[in-house]
Amino acid sequence: MKEIWKEGGFEKKPQPGNIEILDMISRLPRNPIAKMKHTVLAETITIVVLFGGVAIFYFIAFNGNFNSVAWLYLIMIALSVLYYYRKWKLLSEMQCVACQVKSNLQRQVKTLEKYVRFYLIAGTLLVPLIFVFLGVLFYYKFPAGNSIFIFPPFGTNSLKSWGIWLAFTIVFTILLYIANRWYVNRLYGRHVDRLKQLLNQMEE
């Protein structure tokens, strides 16, 4: 940031304007905002394609007995698209030339951190919630002794089976949180840290 400042001759000006500051950010080798916008777009397409495919499968398969699962995935698609849209909009605002760039970046980086934190928590809790939903659904769809599933508690009233299923869900959630934290940091966290470093350089 400092090298670009010197090369662009900005240090000769008493106070660079918004356009000059934004130009410095856009000339960075790895523009963090642009990278995150690319990630948001890729994740949106992935979620729509994968979850949409699962929803279509459950609408067609099992003679319509599991339409509720399909609707669950459609709801998750809608909520995910809404979340990604809001994050995309925030990142686009962070590239606004006409805005007070530095003050806006400071405020918007804090908002972006909240989005990323919510993404980590929601992404971790989503899978165990789906497990619980499917467990209850299959429990009622497949009476005791008629279950085609090998996972407890499907097809059984045994408290032991429910205990095993609960323990499995808890352990899986912990492992998922660790993996999700690494994943979220790689896609967003490190870029947010990069933006905070840029803000500190602007202060200097």
C-alpha angles and dihedrals in degrees: 000000000000092000091051088048091056096041092051093051092238093135089069091064120082092223122004116223128239093264092054092049093048090047090057091052093047091052093057113117091241109026102207096205093051091047092053092047089053090050093049091052093048093048092048092053091045094051094047093048098043099038091040090054092050091048092052090049093054091046090056104032130071092028091281094301092128102044088126089066090052091051090049090057092046090053090050089051091052093048092045093050090049091051094047091047092054091047091048090050091050092050090048090052089052088062093052111134096195094054130089090268103196098043091043092050091052092052096040095047088059089050090048090052089055090051091051092047091050089047090055095048096042093045090052097046096042096074098050089046089054089049090054092047093049091044092055092042095050091043090062096035094052115043120211112297095014101078120125091196124094096204120095136268092029112112098003140087093205114134088209091059091049089049092052091048092050092048090049091051093050094048091045091050091053092050090045091053091053092049093043092051090055091045095049092046091052094049100037116353098070091047091051088052088050091053090050089052089052090052090052089051090051088055089054 
